[in-house]
Amino acid sequence: MEPVQVGVIGTGWGELQIAAWQRVKNARVVAVCDLDAARAADLAKRMKIERSFTDYRQLLAIKELQLVSIAAPTDTHRSIADAALIAGKHVVCEKPLALDAREAQSLLARAEEHRAVHAVNFEMRYLPGFQYAKELIDEDYLGQLLRVDVTMAMENPWGEHGKWAADDARGGGVLMELGSHFIDALHWWFDDARAVLAGRRTLFPKVKSQMALAGGNGKSVDPIVTADDAFWCVMQFARGGEALLNFVTGARHDPGWTINAHGSLGTLVIKNGELWGRRDGDRELAPLGIPKRLEVTEKPNDPLLWGMVKLFERVVARIQGDNAQIFPDFRDGVALARTIDAIKCASDEQEWVEVD
């Protein structure tokens, strides 16, 4: 069977996407696109990709191209994905799928209209600890969910590098860029949220940055940050139980991230990827051995890279006719967008908001 021909749009996170696609047996990256012509050409040369472009419409015009993998900023997702679907391509899009639920829903409708294979790159679902936690939860390891606590602290203020990631209007911020992964995991494990209470903060609206230079005079400029660099949220699940998410940047201590899930029968803890558990009758909380079939053993030992590989393999298999393959798709992107819309509204209104 001929490999699926892939074009990647965006060369920031897109470089890791390309590395993942190049490890998928039945896929071949044939084109890359970035607004920076030199960056696109350099990446194409280093990673042995035949063609590079600065206009994604030129990439979409490649007749033999079957799939487009989008790694561009969030505010471009809708226009690029929509054009790709109209051009008859399958689409893998970085998370979050779009700026809001209305945009995400329009992309889902377009994908279904064109009968395209569609996926959202929630690669954290394929981390070994996340996958095994999903299996245990489905086997009733926790019993009735009581509470999930998700915490993350980072030393550097989120907006220190400026650019689109610090711009709320373009989909930047900790909620959209980091929190989205964990909210998706909670949806995956415990089903969708019913209602939320939340607070978004921009604790460092102006940060020092050596990355941006003013007019070639060698002086650093101070990016103005409009996106959130901290947020908290309480999510109530339709099936019962709740989650508390607490994310902050600019802290003086960086402990990484931790998920504590407590149920009527047991507790599961994931700390920086390692899974621990305790059930009634166990003496203490202890590491849970990850089944060999879920382990990451290949080099380089980059869990996110291999999470992408696992997701991309399933997408390619679906394109080639294996309809049994399951992976996060635009429906999951819509569910995430609805919850994030509710979180933003709850923060603005300072009250509980039901998830539409």
N, C-alpha and C positions, 0 to 999 in steps of 0.2 A: 504494500500500500504506500502511495506517495505521501511524503510528509506534508503536514499543514503548513502553508507559507504565512508567516507572521510579520506584521509591521508594527514597530513600537514608536509611540509618539510621546516625547518628553525624555530628557537624558539625565535628570537628577536621580530620582528613584528609579527611573527607567533603566539605568545601567544595571541595577540589581535585577530588574525584570528580565533584561536581556540575558544576564548570566543564568537565570533560572530557565528561560526558554531554551537556551543552548544545551541544557541538561535533560530536556524532554526528548525521548527517543523519536517520536513521530512528528516533530515540529522543526521548522527552520526559519530563523529570522533573516529576512531578505531586504529589509529597509528600516531606516530610523529617521526620525524627524525631530528637529528642535529649531526654535527661532534663531538661535545662535549658530550660524553656518559653520564656523570654525569648530565649535564644540561637537556638532553633529558629525562633521567630517572626521574629526579626530577619533570619536567613539567608534564610528564605522570602521576606520582603519585598524584600531586596536582590537576590535572584536570580530574582525573579518566579515563585515556585513557589506553586501554588494552596493547598496545605494543609500544616499543620505539626502534629506530635503529640509527646507525651512518652512514650507507650506504643506500642511497636512493634506490639503486637497490633492496635491501632486502624488502623495503616497497613496491616497485612496483610489487614484486613477490607475494603479497597477492592476491589470485585469486578473492576473493569476493570484493576487493576494487574497487570502481567505479569511484571515482574522486580524483585527486591530487590537493592540494592547495599549491602553491609555494610561500614561503616567505623568500627564500634564497637571497644572494647578486646578483646583476644584472648580473654579468659576468657568473653566473651559470644557468641563466634562460633557455638559448637555449638548453644546454645539458640535463638538467633535464626534461624540457617540451617535448623535442623531444623523449626522452626515455619513458616518460609516455604515449605519444600518440601512439608510436609503441607498447607499452604494452596493448593498448586498453582502456586506461583510459580517462575520460573527464578531462579538466584542467582549473583551475583558477590560473592566474599568477599575482604576484604583478607588479605594474608599476615601471619603463618602461618595456615593454615586453622583450626587448633585447638591446644589446649594440648599434645596428645600424639598419637601415631599411632593409638591406640585410638579417640579422639574423631574424628580425621580419617577413619578407615576407616568409622566409623558414618555420617558425613555422605555419604561416597561411596556407601555402600549405600542410603541414603535417597534420594539423587538418582537413582540408577539405578532404584530401585523406582518412583519417580514419573515416570520418563522426562523429567526436567528437564534443561535446558541448565545446566551448572555451570562456573564459572571461578574461578580464584584470581588476584588482581590482582598478578601479577609483571610490573609495567610496565617494569622495567629490561630485560627481554628485547627491548623495542621501541626502546631507545636505538639510534641508527644504528650506533655502534661495536660494540655487542653483536650486532646482527643481521648485520653484515658479517663479524664474527669467526666467527659460526656458519656462514655460507656458506663461508668459507675453510677452516674446520676440516673441514667435510663434503667439501670438494674436496681434502683431504689436504695442505693447506698446511703443516701441522706435521709430517706423517709420524707415526711412533709417538710418542705422548705420553711425555715423560720426567718433567716436573715443572711444576706451576703454583704460583706464589707470589702470594698475595692479601694485601695489607697496607692497613690503615687506621689513622690516628691522629687524634684529636680533642682540642682544647685543653680544653674544658669537661668536668668529670666527668659521666658519663651521668645520674646521679641528681639533678642540681641542680634539676630542676623537680618532683621528687617524683611524686605521683599514681601511677596504675597502672603506668606505664612503668618505675618503679623497684621494682616489687613482683614478685618471682620467681614467687609463687603465681598471679599474674594474667597471666603470660606476658610480663612486661617483660624488659628487659635487652638488651644489645648483640647477643648471639647470636640471639635471637628476632626482634628488630626490624631489625637491619642485616645481620647475618651471613646471615640467611635468604635475602635477595636474591641474595647471591653464591654460596651453596650451591646454590640453584636454578639459577643460570646454569651452574655447573660440571656439575650433573646434565644440563642441556640440551645442553651442548657435548660432554661426555665420558661420559655415561651415569651410572648410579647408583654410589654408593660401596659398597665391599665391607666395609671395616673402618675404624675410626677410633681415634686416640689423641688425647687432648685435656686441656685444663686451663681451667676457668672461674675467674675471680677477681672479687671485689668489693673493689677497691682503695680506694674512697672510700665506706665504709658510712654515713658521716654527712657531709652537705654543707650549706654555707650556701645559703639560698635566699631571695630577696626576693619570690618569687612567692606564697608562702604566709604569711598573716598570722595571728597567734594571737589568736583571740577578739575581734577588732576593736580591740585595744589598740595596733595599729601596729607591733608587734614581729615580726620575722621568726622563723620556726620552722625547725628543722633536720630535714628529712625523713630518715627512717631508710631506707637503701637495702638491699634484700635481693637484688635482681637483679644479675647480672654486669655489670660495666662494662669488662671486658676478657676476652678469651679467645684461646686458640690451639688449633689443631686440625691434625692430619695425616690426610688422607683417602686411602685406597687405592681406586682404581677397579677395577671388575670387569674392564674391558677392558685394564687395565695402566696404569702411570703413577700418580702421586700428586699431591696438592695440599697446600700448607701455608698455612693462614689465620692471620693475626696481627692482632688488633684490640685497640686500647687507647684509653682516654679519660683526660682529665686530663693530657695531655702538654703540654710547653712549646713544642711546635712542631706545627703542623697542616698536613701536606703533602697532605692529601686521601687519595684511595685509588688504588691501582695494582694491576693484574693483569699478571703476566709468565707467559706460557705457552711452555714450551720443548719442542720435539720433535726428532726425528732429522733432519728436513729444514728446519726453520725455527723462528722465534720470533715471537710476537705479543705486543704490549704495549698495554694500555688504561690510560691515565692520565687520571683525571677525565673520561672520556668520549671522549678522542681516541685513535684506533687507529694504531699503528705496527707495522711488520713488517720482517723480514729473512729471506731464504732463502739457501741455498747459491748463490754467484755474485753476490749483492748486495754492494756495497761497504760499506754501513753500514746500521744501523737507520734507517728513514725513515718519515715519515707515509704512510699508505695512503689514497688518495682514496676517500671514501665515494660509492658510486653515487648519482646524483641521486634515484633512486626511493626511497632510504632516508633522505634528508636531511629535517631539520625546517626548513622555511622560513617557516611561518606565525607570526604574532605572536599572543600573547606567546611569545617564544622560550624556553619552559620545557620542556626535554626530557621530564621526568617527566609533565607534563600531556599532551603529545602521544603519549607512550608509552601512557598510559591510553586516549587516543582511539583509537589503532590497535587495542588489545586489545578495547575496547568495540564498535568497528565490527564486529569478527569475531564477537563474541557475538550482536549484533543480527542479523547476516546468518544465523547458524545458527538463531536463533529463527524467522526468516522463511523458512526452508526451504533455505538453502545449506549442505548437509552437508559441503562440501569445505573449509570454514573450519577452521583449526587454531589453537588457543590453549591456554595452560596451564589445566588443569582440576583437579578434585578429586583425580584420580590423581596429578598432580604435587604437590598439597598433601600427600597421604599419603606420597609418596616423601621429601619434605622432612622431614615429621614423624618418619619412621623414622630418618633420619640425625641429626636433632637429638636424638632420644631416645638414640641411641647415643653422641653426643658428651657428653651429660649423664652417662650411665652411665660412660663412659670417664674423665671428669673425677673422678667420685666414687670409682671403683674404682682409679684410677691404673694402668690397664692397657689393652691393645688390646681393643676390643669389636667384634664382627661386627655389621653392620647387618642387622636382621631384615627 
